[in-house]
């Protein structure tokens, strides 16, 4: 179950009612003020998904680990140390005893187990729950009951509707794809179901019986996970200061996930009070454990962060107050910066690039960020991959980066940005090709665009999004003869519309949460919380799952649907012939990246539920005297690399005068 508009709107309406209460709090300027882009939708780490929310959450809360501001590598947070099992699947975190909530109570391992369990409860509706599905029992709690219901309902009816005669293989594969049967029964021990994923069943009654048994198995797993996950399964507090996490398979970036807001602890003592579940993060209630506490939140004006008196490392936090301004208008933001009202703006009007890029306070560097459009594949004719590919081939990305953005952005012909060691994105043919685009559109039934319905491009309010949407609409009209209408919504409405699937094309951007292609690719699994396109592809889901458990893939490999099976087979052979454990792990790591490359190929070469537009150049203006703001990161080997993820933890940022 996903959070609906009402669930998200209630806290905001409540905040509107209390906003003036905090007006007196802003009589004194903060030590550091920045433009946060838009109003956070929520400050509940288990419900948020956006960058504006994440910046604030990372100041208010602290995970087991944190990101070192100068390197962005994981460093001790609430956990002062940890041990990892040799196979990488068991972590034992030892929590510091001086970590405190702002109400003075200690932060315990139970607070983490509680938060991680809450994140996976399907009735909670956390869109980022999938990011911790690698914890044993998490996915079963989050997804298995829904899958059991799908098996008992739509899937069973679809099989019964095929009648009693023989089943055409194409018809069977269509049923598997439409009902995402591969994901729904993934990991089943039933040989009848496993065989049915490859070919139509000869014995229909036997197959239906196997489906019923699988539904019962899924329900039992979900019930078991509900009783045990966060208690004695997956994430377990063995005492107040020891947290044990069991993973399904090794996750190379797991310590980055424990620094990420979905994994933050929550104040049980507050959330378990009747009536607090939905609005516990409002200013008059919130309890947090990070370097800052919520001083005030006035909708449409600012959020004030105040250095926490209870934070265990309070002395290391240089700023006593920080203000975050929810400004979507980049011209207003620039004016505030130029007048000295704010100290950092992460973006500015794109038509001023030439003038501003010469300033000493301007910064720009490559980002681990992709700008793209989602396509609502539930709506015809966008449910036709030929139409989606025609749209992709009719967009002139070179013109967008050259005439609108002009900071060296790179046209995106795939989704995962460059810069990940060892990962080679798949080749695609997404460059501008109007002739091929028109041929595909004609093949789909719309020669020269005739009969193609008018569709819209939804974007959240920002001048550069508007310019890009208008340019793309013009390009599609000229190249395909179709009519596209751009329209905008403010951030909260935009998020709600995207979640509800009430759009045709929708602007989006994604900042990698960790330096791995999986952070861009696991978005698109069937029913993924941030998928929001309605797109589902069984081989894609299977590849993402295999990359998440490459040891399991090595035991039961599959080659169906792979474009480069030879590469996978060679890596499998090398892993099996590796002379030692280290060699095998290194080869399996390469195999994992190959599986992700295969998944990305399906996404951007075959299916196109998204339209990659460009890879970001991160840019903005920050006062030269600001310290603790790192656009270059120093690696352990001494090399400097750009801050690809554009993360600037507020715990380190300050102006010298505030010390």
Secondary structure, 3 states (H helix, E strand, C coil): CCCCHHHHHHHHHHHHHHHHHHHHHHCCCCCEEEECCCCCCCCCCCCCCCHHHHHHHHHHCCCCEEECCCCCCEEECCEEEEEECCCCCEEEEEECCCCECCCCCECCHHHHHHHHHHHHCCCCCCCCHHHHCCECCHHHHHHHHHHHHHHHHHHHHHHHHCCCCCCCHHHHHHHHHHCCHHHHCCCCCCHHHHHHCCCCCCCHHHHHHHHHHHHHHHHHHHHHHHHHECCCECEEEEECCEEEEEECCCCCCHHHHCCCHHHCCCCHHHHCCCCCCCCCCCCCCCCCCCCEEEEEEECCCEEEEEECCCCCCHHHCCCCEEEEECCCCHHHHHHHHHCCCCCEECCCCHHHHHHHCCCCCEEEEEEEEEEEEEECCCCCCCCCHHHHHHHHHCCCHHHHHHHHHCCCCEECCCCCCCCCCCCCCCCCCCCCCHHHHHHHHHHCCCHHHCCCCCEEEEEECCHHHHHHHHHHHHHHHHHHCCCEEEEEECHHHHHHHHHHCCCCEEEEEEECCCCCCHHHHHHHCCCCCCCCCCCCCHHHHHHHHHHHCHHHHHHCCCCCCCCCHHHHHHHHHHHHCCCCHHHHHHHHHHHHHHHHHHHHHHHHHHHCCEEEEEEEEEEEEECCCEECCCCEEECCCCCEEECCCCCCCCCCCEEHHHC
